[in-house]
Amino acid sequence: VAASLFEPVRATVQMAVTENQPKESVRYYFALLGMAALFAGGVGLAACQRLKPNCSALGARRAVGAVSHGRAVGGTLLASWALSFACLTVAYGYMRVVAGVDFAGRDGLCLATVAVASLMATSLGCAISALPHVPEDGKNGILTGVVCFASLFAGLYGQPTMQLADTIAASFPAAELVNPAVQVAQAFYSIMYYDSLGPWLGHIAVMAAMAAVLFLLSAHALRRQRYASI
């Protein structure tokens, strides 16, 4: 009995509450993938610019061709989304195979996230393309500025920005809802660290809503444009 009084007491037991342990490097890759997804909006921006009759010879030929404007826009957006999705799938494959990021066998959900992120990025590029009285180089600059600024609050640029992102998220949770880069990163977080699909579906719904709003804004702006001569 006396000897047992001096034995170490095991009052705590170490255990894992998630299937994958959180890693700072994994968070960086999530933020990087969010940035890459938004930069894929450059495909939609360039494609929408080529649709305009006053911006390219291809747009002028499409305007006077037999194919309706709606079909031309739909085909262009579908091709832009497919190209963005293919590029982001390659980026995800690099994370999965080369970087060794384990998603606990949920690759299907990850590819679905990549698909929705590609759609959101395409809609962002289309919305920026619809800005009036701005040259194409200026629109590319606006897209770059939006992506880099959004990625700052996703914690992409190192430990200080990660702490800043956590502070803002704790103080103003609504700020994450309007940041597309954060939504992409958080969607992958939900896949990796949550057993339930509820958090992941919430982020997917936010990204889909962003895509719908941006598409509606760009479609409304493009329909109102008139040209004196092509």
Buried (B, 14 or more C-beta within 10 A) or exposed (E): EEEEEEEEEEEEEEEEEEBBEEEEEBBBBBBBBBBBBBBBBBBBBBBBBBBBBEBBEEBBEBBEEEEEEEEBBEEBBEBBBBBBBEBBBEBBEEBBEEEEBEBEEBEEBBBBBBBBBBBBBBBBBBBBBBEEEEEBEEBBEBBEEBBBEBBBBBBBBEEEBBEBBEEBBEEEEEEBBEBBBBBBBBBBBBBBBEEEEEBBEBBBEBBBEBBEEBBEBBBEBBEEEEEEEE
